[in-house]
Amino acid sequence: MQKIQIYESPLGKLTFVSDGLALTGIWFDKQEPLQQILKAPHEVCNLPIFDETRLWFDTYFNGQQPGFIPRLSLIGTTFRQQVWRNLQLIPYGETTSYGTLAKQIGQQLGKNKMSAQAIGGAVGNNPISIIVPCHRVVGTNGTMTGYAGGIWRKEFLLDLEAKNRR
C-alpha cells in the first residue's frame, strides 16, 4: 500500500508518495498519475522520508540549495532511469536542452543518434517533480516547452533558482 502526504508549496499542493522507505513520487494536484494513486488503496501518514522531503522543499522554496537528496526509488524502464539520472546532474540554476540531453545519453549508451523526442517522453514521465529537476530542461533555443505541472510552474522554479544561484 502506498503512503502519501500533502505538502503546501508556493506552487500549490504537492503530494509525496512513498513505499514506506523511499520517495516514489511527487505530484502536483490533478496530475493523472496522482489521480491513479488516489484511486488505489493508500494511507495518509507521516514517515521519516516525508520529514526529509518536507525539509528539502522548505529549504528549496526559501531560496537555498538543499545539501541533500531524500532517498528516492525511481521506478521505470532502464532508459527512463538513465534519463532521470542525467536530470539529477543538471546544476541548480542552470538549464539544458532536450537535444543536449539526447547527445549525452546517446554517447552514454554508445549510440550515434538519440531522439530528442524520446528524451522528452522520459523527462515528461519523471515521477519525482522538482527534486529530479525536469524543469531544468528547455527547448533548444531556450524556450519553455512542456512541463506536466504547467509552464507557469516551470518558469517559477527556474526564476527561483536563478535568483538564488551561488
Secondary structure, DSSP 8 states (H G I E B T S, - for coil): -EEEEEEEETTEEEEEEESSSSEEEEEETT-HHHHHHHHS-EEE---HHHHHHHHHHHHHHTT---S----B---S-HHHHHHHHHHTTS-TT--EEHHHHHHHHHHHTT-S---HHHHHHHHHT-SBTTTS-GGGEE-TTS-----TT-HHHHHHHHHHHHHT--
